């Protein structure tokens, strides 16, 4: 039996989204997933910046063990994982950088002032 084995080059990037370098916070309590990046961020920060996230987090969550409740929550390293389908990683990164790093939107050329 002949089997062709094709070795992947050592510099081939890993499949799937990777942790974003500056938007992966050790104290984060939710993981957002895009086509290219994973972001470990904070629900409170997202809720303050976005009514969409605020509404999503305010939805009543089923309690584990409730009779008749089927939980279908995806987890990543024990945290809720929210897949942002259709959103590009670079666009979400820009949004999150604006939420976390004020200098991104309040730089010297910005029209936004404190």
C-alpha positions as CSV (number, residue, x, y, z in Angstrom):
1,X,0.0,0.0,0.0
2,X,1.4,3.4,-1.0
3,X,0.6,6.4,1.2
4,X,1.6,9.9,0.2
5,X,2.5,11.9,3.3
6,X,2.7,15.7,2.7
7,X,4.5,17.5,5.5
8,X,3.4,21.0,6.2
9,X,6.1,23.6,6.2
10,X,7.2,24.8,9.6
11,X,6.1,28.4,9.0
12,X,2.5,27.5,8.1
13,X,0.1,29.4,10.4
14,X,-2.1,27.3,12.7
15,X,-5.6,26.8,11.6
16,X,-8.4,28.8,13.2
17,X,-8.5,32.1,15.1
18,X,-5.5,33.0,17.3
19,X,-5.4,35.0,20.5
20,X,-5.1,38.7,19.8
21,X,-1.8,40.0,21.3
22,X,-3.1,43.1,23.1
23,X,-6.8,42.3,23.5
24,X,-6.4,39.1,25.6
25,X,-6.9,40.2,29.2
26,X,-6.1,37.6,32.0
27,X,-9.1,38.9,34.0
28,X,-11.5,38.8,31.0
29,X,-14.8,37.0,31.5
30,X,-15.9,36.4,27.9
31,X,-14.2,35.3,24.7
32,X,-15.2,36.8,21.3
33,X,-14.2,34.8,18.2
34,X,-13.8,36.1,14.7
35,X,-12.4,34.7,11.5
36,X,-8.8,35.4,12.6
37,X,-8.7,36.4,16.3
38,X,-9.9,35.4,19.7
39,X,-10.4,38.3,22.2
40,X,-10.6,37.7,26.0
41,X,-12.4,40.8,27.2
42,X,-14.8,42.0,29.9
43,X,-18.6,41.9,29.7
44,X,-18.9,45.1,31.7
45,X,-16.7,47.1,29.3
46,X,-18.6,45.7,26.3
47,X,-21.9,46.5,27.9
48,X,-20.8,50.1,28.6
49,X,-19.8,50.6,25.0
50,X,-22.5,48.7,23.1
51,X,-26.2,48.4,23.6
52,X,-26.2,45.2,21.6
53,X,-23.7,43.6,24.0
54,X,-25.6,45.1,27.0
55,X,-28.9,43.6,25.9
56,X,-27.3,40.2,25.1
57,X,-25.7,40.1,28.6
58,X,-28.9,41.1,30.3
59,X,-30.9,38.1,28.9
60,X,-31.8,35.7,31.7
61,X,-29.4,32.8,31.6
62,X,-30.7,29.3,32.5
63,X,-29.4,27.9,35.7
64,X,-27.5,24.7,35.5
65,X,-29.6,21.8,36.7
66,X,-33.0,23.4,35.9
67,X,-35.4,20.7,34.8
68,X,-36.1,20.9,31.1
69,X,-33.4,23.5,30.4
70,X,-31.0,22.6,27.7
71,X,-27.8,24.6,27.9
72,X,-26.1,25.1,24.6
73,X,-23.4,27.5,25.6
74,X,-20.0,27.2,23.9
75,X,-17.0,27.6,26.2
76,X,-13.4,28.4,25.6
77,X,-11.1,27.7,28.5
78,X,-14.2,27.7,30.8
79,X,-15.5,31.1,29.6
80,X,-18.5,31.8,27.4
81,X,-17.5,32.0,23.7
82,X,-19.4,34.3,21.4
83,X,-18.7,33.8,17.7
84,X,-19.0,37.0,15.8
85,X,-19.9,35.5,12.5
86,X,-19.4,37.7,9.5
87,X,-17.2,40.2,11.4
88,X,-13.6,40.4,10.4
89,X,-11.0,40.2,13.1
90,X,-9.3,43.4,12.2
91,X,-12.6,45.3,12.4
92,X,-13.5,43.9,15.8
93,X,-9.9,44.6,17.0
94,X,-10.4,48.3,16.0
95,X,-13.7,48.4,17.9
96,X,-12.2,46.8,21.0
97,X,-9.1,49.0,20.9
98,X,-11.3,52.1,20.9
99,X,-13.2,50.7,24.0
100,X,-10.0,49.8,25.9
101,X,-7.3,52.2,24.7
102,X,-8.6,55.8,24.8
103,X,-5.6,57.1,22.9
104,X,-6.9,55.2,19.8
105,X,-9.8,57.7,19.6
106,X,-8.4,60.7,21.6
107,X,-5.1,61.2,19.9
108,X,-3.8,64.6,18.8
109,X,-5.7,64.5,15.5
110,X,-9.0,63.3,17.0
111,X,-12.1,65.4,17.2
112,X,-13.1,63.6,20.5
113,X,-11.9,65.4,23.6
114,X,-12.3,64.7,27.3
